Amino acid sequence: MKTRSIVFSFFLSLFVLCSFPVFSEVKLPVILGDNMVLQQQTQAAIWGKASPHKSVRVTTSWDKKSYTTHSDVNGNWKLKVQTPVAGGPYEISLSDGKELIIKNVLIGEVWVCSGQSNMEMPVKGFNSEPVIGSNEAIATSSGKNIRFITITRETSLEPRDDFKGVWLECEPQNVAEFSATGYFFGEMLYRALNVPIGLICSSWGGTRIEPWISENGLSDFDWVQLPDKNAQSGVNAQTPTVLFNAMINPMLGYGIRGAIWYQGESNREEPDRYEKLMPRLVENWRKEWNIGDFSFYYAQIAPYDYRGGLNSAYLREAQQKSSETIANGGMACLMDVGERYSIHPANKKAVGDRLAYLALAKTYGKKGFAHSGPVFKEMKVEGSVVKLYFDNVPNGLTSYGKELELFKVSGENKNFHQAKAVIWGKEVWLSSPYVSNPVAVRYAFDDFVVGDLFNTEGLPASSFRTDSW
């Protein structure tokens, strides 16, 4: 009787196990979810967690193709899928025995948007700080194939494998809360390319550049103090590496076309160091992402009255110099949109559009329009007259009928005087009755100015100087 009871219990247990199999569902990081955009025509990375040593199958609806891999001892797995030309919506099925489906996936162009508060500033604006044209942009946003995700602010002393956020569709209530610079950038790409656009905003107001670079990227800068990873206090959003660890590292490898960056105000007192840190951030991200030298464009900080401290023109100069060393990159000049009493210029559409011009011309090969304002090339002195020459002025220079008021000239005594400036086609001629033998020129080299020199396509010249005093 006892033997029969044991046998019955064994077969009952076996029946229960067979009838109700236990499977662990695949877990995905936040960056991989419903409504996301995958980079078109690439080997797009898909990764996540499952039970250890488990077979994981991924099937893409656009071509019905399946890919299989195995999770490691910690349950981690990763593979790449071939994406088609832009289109959608599609689904991606994942299974380690129990199916998980990523829905409403678009294939298109994906860009990361990062920096400090001027990137973070939403389309609806900050409190008492508006964004020009925001109401119309929000009201007319419905139905566009633009998707975006905003990464939640977090810091970490160690690289993390996930963060917080959610992919959203392009609807007014969602657009209102997303980065204005990022949205206007993406909206122009959408209109010009006619493909879905994916935007990933990872930004934090008031932050320096050092927190956005990984430990590997900062290790050879002797002035950067890397944090103690066992620190129990003193860690904040300004601590080197902590924003990279928490807000960039979790999406490394995700297929992107490029990145846009708007930051620098918090580093304005150290232009010489920033000139080295800006190219390093680009180099660092490209190396850590490991998908090639993707495009990287950034906004030059706009003029603003900082009311003390080092003249911010030196930081703008550092950004201009950095742009000349970054391959597959470029800088959008904002000399004409700054505001004396607001560090957050309201004309965010100009910022997004100018970054988009760079991407359309240099990344996507579009032609017939300007993507840069005048860039100072050389100076020639003829007697008491200085002649300035510029690149990126195929159709000449303009001040839109206004007198040029921001040029200064100096002799060897280093005393600068306002110059009489006249546009002659593609050149600017300068003179001053107080400087008979000019040796140096400065343009708009102050904290707050409103730039008055443009190419005829309407893009402004950056502030610059010919001296190194």
C-alpha positions as CSV (number, residue, x, y, z in Angstrom):
1,M,0.0,0.0,0.0
2,K,2.8,2.3,0.9
3,T,4.7,1.6,-2.3
4,R,1.6,2.3,-4.4
5,S,1.2,5.6,-2.6
6,I,4.8,6.6,-3.4
7,V,4.5,5.7,-7.0
8,F,1.1,7.6,-7.3
9,S,2.8,10.7,-5.7
10,F,5.7,10.5,-8.2
11,F,3.5,10.3,-11.3
12,L,1.2,13.0,-9.9
13,S,4.2,15.3,-9.4
14,L,5.5,14.5,-12.9
15,F,2.0,15.3,-14.4
16,V,1.9,18.6,-12.6
17,L,5.4,19.6,-13.8
18,C,4.6,18.6,-17.4
19,S,1.2,20.4,-17.3
20,F,2.5,23.6,-15.9
21,P,6.1,24.2,-17.3
22,V,8.0,27.0,-15.5
23,F,9.7,29.4,-17.9
24,S,11.4,32.7,-17.1
25,E,10.4,35.6,-19.4
26,V,13.1,37.5,-21.3
27,K,13.9,40.8,-19.6
28,L,14.9,43.8,-21.7
29,P,16.6,47.1,-20.9
30,V,14.5,50.3,-21.1
31,I,16.1,51.4,-24.3
32,L,14.5,48.3,-26.0
33,G,10.8,48.7,-25.8
34,D,7.4,49.4,-27.4
35,N,7.4,52.5,-29.7
36,M,11.2,52.5,-30.2
37,V,13.0,53.4,-33.4
38,L,15.8,51.1,-34.6
39,Q,18.6,52.5,-36.9
40,Q,17.8,51.5,-40.5
41,Q,20.0,49.3,-42.7
42,T,22.4,48.2,-39.9
43,Q,23.2,45.4,-37.6
44,A,21.1,46.5,-34.6
45,A,22.0,45.2,-31.2
46,I,19.3,43.5,-29.1
47,W,20.2,42.3,-25.6
48,G,18.7,41.5,-22.3
49,K,18.5,38.9,-19.5
50,A,17.1,35.4,-19.3
51,S,17.7,32.3,-17.1
52,P,21.4,31.2,-17.1
53,H,22.4,29.0,-20.0
54,K,19.1,29.5,-21.8
55,S,18.4,29.5,-25.5
56,V,17.0,32.9,-26.6
57,R,15.3,33.3,-30.0
58,V,14.6,36.7,-31.6
59,T,12.3,37.0,-34.6
60,T,11.8,40.2,-36.6
61,S,8.5,40.8,-38.4
62,W,9.9,42.8,-41.3
63,D,11.7,39.8,-42.7
64,K,10.4,36.9,-40.6
65,K,14.0,36.0,-39.8
66,S,14.9,34.3,-36.5
67,Y,18.2,34.7,-34.6
68,T,19.3,32.5,-31.7
69,T,21.8,32.9,-29.0
70,H,22.4,31.6,-25.4
71,S,22.5,33.4,-22.2
72,D,25.6,33.2,-20.1
73,V,26.1,32.1,-16.5
74,N,24.6,35.4,-15.3
75,G,21.7,35.3,-17.7
76,N,23.0,38.0,-20.0
77,W,22.6,37.6,-23.8
78,K,23.1,39.8,-26.8
79,L,22.8,39.5,-30.6
80,K,22.4,41.7,-33.7
81,V,19.6,41.8,-36.2
82,Q,19.7,43.1,-39.7
83,T,17.3,46.1,-40.1
84,P,15.7,47.1,-43.4
85,V,15.2,50.5,-45.0
86,A,13.1,52.9,-43.0
87,G,9.5,51.8,-42.4
88,G,7.1,50.2,-40.0
89,P,5.5,49.7,-37.6
90,Y,6.9,46.2,-36.9
91,E,7.1,43.8,-34.1
92,I,10.0,41.9,-32.6
93,S,9.3,38.6,-30.9
94,L,11.7,37.3,-28.2
95,S,11.4,34.0,-26.4
96,D,13.4,31.7,-24.0
97,G,10.4,29.5,-23.7
98,K,7.9,32.3,-23.0
99,E,7.2,34.9,-25.6
100,L,7.7,38.6,-25.2
101,I,6.8,41.0,-28.1
102,I,8.1,44.5,-28.7
103,K,5.3,46.3,-30.4
104,N,5.0,49.4,-32.7
105,V,8.7,49.4,-33.7
106,L,9.8,51.9,-36.4
107,I,12.9,51.7,-38.5
108,G,14.6,55.0,-39.3
109,E,17.3,57.4,-38.1
110,V,18.3,57.5,-34.4
111,W,20.1,60.3,-32.6
112,V,21.2,60.9,-29.0
113,C,20.6,64.4,-27.6
114,S,22.7,65.2,-24.6
115,G,24.2,68.1,-22.5
116,Q,23.0,70.4,-19.8
117,S,19.9,72.6,-19.3
118,N,19.8,74.1,-22.8
119,M,19.4,70.6,-24.1
120,E,17.1,69.6,-21.3
121,M,14.8,72.6,-21.8
122,P,11.5,71.2,-23.0
123,V,9.4,72.4,-25.9
124,K,6.9,74.0,-23.5
125,G,9.8,76.0,-21.9
126,F,10.9,76.4,-18.3
127,N,8.9,78.4,-15.7
128,S,8.9,82.0,-17.0
129,E,11.4,81.1,-19.7
130,P,9.5,80.5,-23.0
131,V,10.5,78.7,-26.2
132,I,9.5,80.7,-29.3
133,G,6.9,78.9,-31.4
134,S,6.4,76.2,-28.8
135,N,2.6,76.3,-28.8
136,E,2.3,75.8,-32.5
137,A,5.0,73.2,-32.5
138,I,3.2,71.2,-29.8
139,A,-0.3,71.6,-31.3
140,T,0.8,70.4,-34.8
141,S,2.9,67.5,-33.7
142,S,0.3,64.7,-33.8
143,G,0.9,61.8,-36.1
144,K,4.5,62.5,-37.1
145,N,6.7,59.4,-37.2
146,I,9.0,60.8,-34.5
147,R,9.6,58.8,-31.3
148,F,11.5,59.9,-28.3
149,I,12.7,58.8,-24.9
150,T,13.9,61.0,-22.0
151,I,16.3,59.3,-19.6
152,T,15.6,59.9,-15.9
153,R,18.3,61.8,-14.0
154,E,20.6,59.4,-12.1
155,T,24.2,59.2,-10.9
156,S,26.4,56.1,-10.4
157,L,30.0,55.4,-9.4
158,E,29.9,52.2,-11.4
159,P,28.7,51.6,-14.9
160,R,25.0,50.5,-14.9
161,D,23.3,48.2,-17.3
162,D,19.9,50.0,-17.3
163,F,18.2,53.3,-16.6
164,K,14.7,54.7,-16.4
165,G,12.6,56.1,-19.3
166,V,10.0,55.1,-21.8
167,W,9.7,55.5,-25.6
168,L,6.8,57.8,-26.5
169,E,4.9,58.6,-29.7
170,C,4.7,62.1,-31.2
171,E,1.6,63.5,-29.5
172,P,1.2,67.1,-28.1
173,Q,1.3,66.1,-24.5
174,N,4.5,64.1,-25.1
175,V,6.2,66.7,-27.3
176,A,5.6,69.4,-24.7
177,E,7.8,67.6,-22.2
178,F,10.6,66.6,-24.6
179,S,13.9,68.5,-25.3
180,A,13.1,71.6,-27.5
181,T,16.5,71.5,-29.2
182,G,16.2,67.7,-29.7
183,Y,12.6,68.0,-31.1
184,F,13.3,70.8,-33.5
185,F,16.4,68.9,-34.7
186,G,14.5,65.7,-35.2
187,E,11.5,67.5,-36.8
188,M,13.6,69.1,-39.5
189,L,15.3,65.7,-40.2
190,Y,11.8,64.1,-40.5
191,R,10.7,66.7,-43.0
192,A,13.9,66.6,-45.0
193,L,14.4,62.8,-45.1
194,N,10.8,61.6,-44.9
195,V,11.8,58.7,-42.6
196,P,11.0,57.9,-39.0
197,I,13.2,59.6,-36.4
198,G,14.1,58.3,-33.0
199,L,15.5,60.7,-30.4
200,I,17.1,59.7,-27.1
201,C,17.5,62.6,-24.6
202,S,20.0,62.1,-21.8
203,S,20.7,65.5,-20.2
204,W,21.0,67.2,-16.9
205,G,20.9,70.9,-16.2
206,G,23.9,72.7,-14.7
207,T,26.3,69.8,-15.3
208,R,29.9,70.0,-16.4
209,I,31.4,67.9,-19.2
210,E,33.5,65.6,-17.0
211,P,30.6,63.6,-15.6
212,W,29.6,62.6,-19.1
213,I,32.9,61.0,-19.9
214,S,33.8,57.4,-18.8
215,E,36.7,56.6,-16.5
216,N,38.7,55.4,-19.4
217,G,38.2,58.7,-21.2
218,L,39.4,60.8,-18.2
219,S,42.3,58.7,-16.9
220,D,45.1,60.7,-18.6
221,F,43.9,64.2,-17.6
222,D,45.9,64.9,-14.5
223,W,43.6,67.8,-13.4
224,V,40.5,65.5,-13.3
225,Q,40.1,63.8,-9.9
226,L,38.4,60.5,-10.5
227,P,35.9,59.5,-7.7
228,D,36.6,57.0,-5.0
229,K,34.2,54.1,-5.9
230,N,33.8,53.3,-2.3
231,A,32.7,56.8,-1.4
232,Q,29.7,57.0,0.8
233,S,29.2,60.7,0.4
234,G,30.3,63.7,-1.7
235,V,29.0,62.2,-5.0
236,N,26.7,64.5,-7.1
237,A,25.9,65.3,-10.7
238,Q,29.3,67.1,-11.1
239,T,31.4,64.2,-10.1
240,P,33.4,62.9,-13.0
241,T,32.1,59.8,-14.8
242,V,28.8,59.4,-12.8
243,L,26.5,60.6,-15.6
244,F,28.2,58.5,-18.2
245,N,27.9,55.5,-15.9
246,A,24.2,56.0,-15.1
247,M,22.7,57.7,-18.2
248,I,25.0,56.7,-21.2
249,N,26.5,53.3,-20.4
250,P,23.1,51.5,-20.3
251,M,22.5,52.3,-24.0
252,L,26.0,51.6,-25.4
253,G,25.8,49.6,-28.5
254,Y,22.3,50.7,-29.4
255,G,22.2,51.5,-33.1
256,I,22.4,55.3,-33.7
257,R,23.3,57.5,-36.6
258,G,24.9,60.2,-34.4
259,A,24.6,62.5,-31.4
260,I,24.0,66.2,-30.8
261,W,25.3,68.1,-27.7
262,Y,24.5,71.4,-26.1
263,Q,26.7,72.1,-23.1
264,G,29.6,74.3,-21.9
265,E,28.2,77.0,-19.7
266,S,29.2,75.2,-16.6
267,N,32.8,74.9,-17.9
268,R,33.2,78.5,-19.1
269,E,35.9,79.3,-16.5
270,E,38.3,76.7,-17.9
271,P,38.3,77.2,-21.7
272,D,41.8,75.7,-22.2
273,R,40.8,72.5,-20.5
274,Y,37.4,72.4,-22.3
275,E,39.2,72.6,-25.7
276,K,40.8,69.2,-24.8
277,L,37.7,67.7,-23.1
278,M,35.3,68.3,-25.9
279,P,37.1,66.2,-28.5
280,R,37.8,63.6,-25.8
281,L,34.1,63.2,-25.0
282,V,33.4,62.5,-28.7
283,E,36.3,60.1,-28.9
284,N,35.2,58.4,-25.7
285,W,31.6,57.9,-26.7
286,R,32.6,56.5,-30.1
287,K,35.0,54.1,-28.6
288,E,32.6,52.9,-25.9
289,W,29.7,52.6,-28.3
290,N,31.8,50.5,-30.6
291,I,29.7,51.0,-33.7
292,G,32.1,53.2,-35.6
293,D,32.8,57.0,-35.7
294,F,29.2,58.1,-35.7
295,S,28.3,61.8,-36.5
296,F,28.6,64.3,-33.6
297,Y,27.4,67.9,-33.8
298,Y,27.2,70.4,-31.0
299,A,25.9,73.9,-30.2
300,Q,28.3,76.7,-29.3
301,I,27.1,78.4,-26.1
302,A,25.1,81.6,-26.8
303,P,26.2,85.0,-25.6
304,Y,24.9,85.8,-22.1
305,D,25.8,88.4,-19.4
306,Y,27.4,86.2,-16.7
307,R,28.0,89.3,-14.6
308,G,31.5,88.4,-13.6
309,G,34.1,85.7,-14.0
310,L,36.0,84.9,-17.2
311,N,34.6,86.3,-20.4
312,S,32.6,83.4,-22.0
313,A,34.0,84.3,-25.4
314,Y,37.0,82.3,-24.5
315,L,34.8,79.2,-24.0
316,R,33.1,79.9,-27.4
317,E,36.6,80.1,-28.9
318,A,37.5,76.8,-27.3
319,Q,34.4,75.2,-28.8
320,Q,35.3,76.6,-32.2
321,K,38.8,75.3,-32.0
322,S,37.6,71.9,-30.9
323,S,35.3,71.7,-33.9
324,E,38.3,71.9,-36.2
325,T,39.8,68.7,-34.7
326,I,36.7,66.4,-34.5
327,A,36.3,64.3,-37.6
328,N,32.7,63.7,-38.8
329,G,31.5,66.5,-36.6
330,G,30.6,70.2,-36.6
331,M,29.5,73.2,-34.5
332,A,26.3,75.2,-34.7
333,C,27.0,78.9,-34.0
334,L,24.4,80.8,-31.9
335,M,25.9,84.3,-31.8
336,D,22.6,85.9,-32.8
337,V,20.1,84.2,-30.4
338,G,21.6,84.9,-27.0
339,E,19.8,86.8,-24.3
340,R,21.4,89.2,-21.9
341,Y,19.3,88.1,-18.9
342,S,18.5,84.5,-19.7
343,I,21.0,81.7,-20.0
344,H,18.3,79.7,-21.8
345,P,17.7,81.4,-25.2
346,A,14.1,81.2,-26.3
347,N,14.9,80.6,-29.9
348,K,15.5,76.8,-29.6
349,K,14.2,76.3,-33.1
350,A,17.3,78.1,-34.5
351,V,19.5,75.7,-32.4
352,G,17.7,72.6,-33.6
353,D,17.6,73.7,-37.2
354,R,21.3,74.6,-37.3
355,L,22.3,71.3,-35.9
356,A,20.0,69.7,-38.4
357,Y,21.6,71.6,-41.3
358,L,24.9,70.1,-40.2
359,A,23.5,66.6,-40.1
360,L,21.7,66.9,-43.4
361,A,24.8,68.2,-45.2
362,K,27.6,66.2,-43.6
363,T,25.8,63.0,-42.5
364,Y,23.2,62.6,-45.2
365,G,25.0,64.4,-48.1
366,K,22.2,66.9,-48.9
367,K,23.2,69.9,-51.0
368,G,22.0,73.3,-52.1
369,F,21.9,75.0,-48.7
370,A,24.4,76.3,-46.1
371,H,25.3,74.3,-43.0
372,S,27.8,76.7,-41.4
373,G,28.1,80.5,-40.9
374,P,31.2,82.4,-41.9
375,V,34.4,81.1,-40.3
376,F,37.4,83.4,-40.1
377,K,40.3,82.3,-42.3
378,E,43.0,85.0,-42.5
379,M,43.8,88.6,-42.0
380,K,45.9,90.9,-44.2
381,V,47.1,94.4,-43.3
382,E,47.5,97.1,-45.9
383,G,48.6,100.3,-44.3
384,S,46.1,101.2,-41.6
385,V,43.4,99.0,-43.2
386,V,42.8,95.4,-42.1
387,K,41.2,93.0,-44.6
388,L,39.5,89.8,-43.2
389,Y,38.7,86.7,-45.2
390,F,36.3,84.0,-44.4
391,D,35.3,80.4,-45.3
392,N,31.7,79.4,-45.9
393,V,30.7,82.5,-47.7
394,P,30.0,81.3,-51.3
395,N,27.4,84.1,-51.9
396,G,29.1,86.7,-49.8
397,L,28.6,88.4,-46.3
398,T,25.8,90.5,-45.0
399,S,24.8,92.5,-41.9
400,Y,21.2,92.8,-43.1
401,G,21.7,96.5,-43.7
402,K,22.9,97.3,-40.2
403,E,26.2,98.9,-39.3
404,L,28.8,96.4,-38.1
405,E,29.5,97.4,-34.5
406,L,31.4,94.5,-33.0
407,F,34.8,94.6,-34.6
408,K,37.8,96.0,-32.7
409,V,41.4,96.5,-33.8
410,S,44.6,97.0,-31.9
411,G,48.2,97.9,-32.4
412,E,51.2,96.4,-30.7
413,N,50.2,98.2,-27.5
414,K,47.3,95.7,-27.1
415,N,44.8,98.5,-26.7
416,F,41.6,97.7,-28.7
417,H,39.5,100.3,-30.3
418,Q,36.1,99.9,-32.0
419,A,36.7,99.7,-35.8
420,K,34.8,101.1,-38.7
421,A,33.8,97.9,-40.5
422,V,32.6,97.6,-44.1
423,I,31.6,94.5,-46.1
424,W,33.1,94.1,-49.5
425,G,31.5,91.0,-51.0
426,K,33.2,88.2,-49.2
427,E,35.6,90.3,-47.2
428,V,35.3,92.7,-44.2
429,W,37.6,95.8,-44.2
430,L,38.4,97.5,-40.9
431,S,40.1,100.7,-39.8
432,S,40.3,103.0,-36.8
433,P,41.6,106.5,-36.5
434,Y,43.2,105.5,-33.2
435,V,45.2,102.5,-34.7
436,S,47.6,103.5,-37.5
437,N,49.5,100.1,-37.5
438,P,46.9,97.4,-36.7
439,V,48.2,94.0,-35.7
440,A,45.2,92.3,-34.1
441,V,41.4,92.0,-34.6
442,R,38.6,90.8,-32.4
443,Y,35.0,90.2,-33.3
444,A,32.1,90.0,-30.8
445,F,34.6,88.9,-28.1
446,D,32.5,89.7,-25.1
447,D,30.1,87.9,-22.7
448,F,27.0,89.3,-24.2
449,V,26.6,90.6,-27.7
450,V,24.2,90.1,-30.6
451,G,26.1,88.9,-33.6
452,D,25.8,91.1,-36.6
453,L,27.9,89.3,-39.3
454,F,26.2,86.6,-41.4
455,N,26.6,84.8,-44.7
456,T,23.8,85.5,-47.1
457,E,22.2,82.2,-46.2
458,G,21.5,83.7,-42.7
459,L,23.9,81.8,-40.6
460,P,26.1,83.8,-38.1
461,A,29.8,84.1,-37.7
462,S,31.3,83.0,-34.4
463,S,33.1,85.4,-32.2
464,F,36.9,85.2,-32.9
465,R,40.2,86.9,-32.3
466,T,43.5,87.0,-34.2
467,D,45.7,87.4,-31.1
468,S,46.6,85.1,-28.3
469,W,46.9,87.8,-25.6
